[in-house]
Amino acid sequence: MIDQIHTYIFMHFPRCSGTSLKNAIFRNFDKFPYRITGKKRVRYEGKVEKNVKLLAPGHIWYGIHKICEAPCSYFGLMRNPVDRVISSYYYLLESVSNKPDWNKYITNMNLESWVDDNYGFGTDNIQVRMLNESLQFGKTESYCSVNWLGKPPKPITEKHFNNAIHNISERFCAFDILERRERFLDKLQNILKVKIENRIVNTTVGGKGTSQHIRNKIAKRDKWDMRLYEYVRDKMR
């Protein structure tokens, strides 16, 4: 099946070192037509043409394969959700100097109060959600803000969790956890038939130094992402 794939779609979960990974891979694809312009997210209307080899339109939702004209497959790395959420908070703190409109999301909030209120894309379990087309919510307005369009995000069920596993198994040529990125890159370069020399992945802030109380709170709130992370870590070896 892999030999028949022509278009590869990068599934970029927020705060999972996707920018570093994308840059390392795209460096070897300068002669291929792909739909990306700098760091700008690309919105697709209609179809992704057959000549597109590598597709990385940003924090996409699962389902973009439906508008690809050529046979296609996804690839991506997921992250321990506790570390991902903590990284999101500190990313906002570091970014408010050049994105002052983000300040309203973290004003007078420490990490725990931010976890209790709002994080990531304004919802929890973002990695499981992004793997379920039916759970797509509202309109993403910024890294930390969502216009709900009058509707709250849908609750996640066991069916959605199982569907995330199914989509990974059926539609991804390479998928792993961030801690096993070396193995992931070895597999990916064999699939893409390019040499990925830069293996430095910028994970920035993780969960080190955070109290166990806060870590437990994040793990409980992100229980579906925790289950998916543990499944990929333990079952997909």
Secondary structure, 3 states (H helix, E strand, C coil): CHHHCCEEEECCCCCCCHHHHHHHHHCCCCCCCCCCECCECCCCCCCECCCCCEECCCCCCCCHHHHECCCEEEEEEECCHHHHHHHHHHHHHHHCCCCHHHHHHCCCCCHHHHHHHCCCCCCCCHHHHHCCHHHCCCEECCCCCEECCCCCCCCCCHHHHHHHHHHHHHHEEEEEEHHHHHHHHHHHHHHHCCCCCCCCCCCCCCCCCCCHHHHHHHHHHCHHHHHHHHHHHHHCC
